[in-house]
């Protein structure tokens, strides 16, 4: 970029010293998020410490037509925080304060760089917690959770991020500071809070979030059900919920995931089971006792070969530790893995698991299944080695077929990871041209110059036409600034 030195110099007058990174060795850590198969070096990385600094940075970028990509902790799995080569990466890491806690209204006001788990830690003394608990909650930031509408193992009963926030403060690319939502149970006008949640940084910069807090349940019990057939375990999920029981969490792991997690954290899983379900019931002691007995009976009738109730709180947490460590545990099995994120109707779980198995055999690649079974959010992990020529492209093709099948059975291409660049081709199969045109209209209403996180989430109609006509492989890059490993 010919005027890069001048741009860096001007940004340096807004952000002093270490708040502006522009040397290659300083930019390297920011070249990708957790989808490391794609990477690009940004023009610079801005690390502001105040709202006024963000405003000044955005005003400068708006004037100079410089793309801006917001970044939180960088734990996203869809390339949503991938930099643009000639753009600015705006890190919100310094905005990591819990502004206030209101135990009367059961809310907390937090900045976007606050870690998910830190919210629950801060309110634990009041007997409260923040319900959404993605597996990366020890590291992921709440701003990123809002951008991707993150879920977690307890989202079946307590909902996704969108159900657990009440207000956002945002900055638009052209400098407007807005409050979205309100402190009441409902706000008049259009539901812009839901629109901003899951918008993947394409509409505004989030500067403050009001989260809802919940009283910690009186008690919680976990049943671990073992199965000798993963399809039977999948059907058991529907059986539990169709009988009117809504567990706090209902998670499925196949044999490969069971053994990987047990090797990693020694969770006490049955290593010979084809699959396990972790089913947590919480609430009052009386409610839990009643639902636990009913759930045990349903799981027995659904084909469980063994049922084990956590004997105490320590073992309950240990069961969940295995599930939450499943992704890094599977990472020990292969040089690389590709984490998919599709969502399907619960009654299709057994059918989709069979299809994944067939595709795994067809492509000759191992697929490890770990997912939020209760709400049908699949996380197949495809093992591969990116050092082998063509193996990443083949893996992406396999992943694309899994997502296509999710749509075919009435589901969607993502549940909580977002679209980013990873699933941008699959958007063409999920939505028609009129719907995609409407998405672009909404983007333009917030960001007329198309500067915020360009090239992500929503494909162009031309791209969809090419994808439909030529069926380009799923590894095609959405814009030329990106580079592949």
Buried (B, 14 or more C-beta within 10 A) or exposed (E): EEEEEEBBEEBBEBBEEEBBBBEEEEBEEBBBBBBEBBBBBBBBBBBBEEBEBBBBBBBBBBEBEBBBBBBBBBBBBBBBBBBBBBBBBBBBBBBBEBEEBEBEEBBBBBBBBBBBBBBBEBBEEEEBBBBBBBBBBEBBBBBBBBBBBBBBBBBBBBBBBBBBBBBBBBBBBBEEBEEBBEEEEEBEEEEBBBBBBBBBBBBBBBBBBBBBBBEBBEBBBBBBBBBBBBBBBBBBBBBBBEEEBEBBBBBBBBBBBBBBBBBBBEBBBBEEBBBBBBBBBBBEEEBBBBBBEBBBEBBBEBBBBBBBBBEEEEBBBBBBBBBBBBBBBBBEBBEBBBBBBBBBBBBBBBBBBEBBBEBBEEBEBBBBBBBBBBBBBBBBBBBBEBEEEEBBBBBBBBBBBBBBBBBEBEBBBBBBBBBBBBBBBBBBBBBEEEEBEEBBEBBEEBBEBBBBBBBBBBBBEEBBEBBEEEEEEBBBBBBEBBEEE
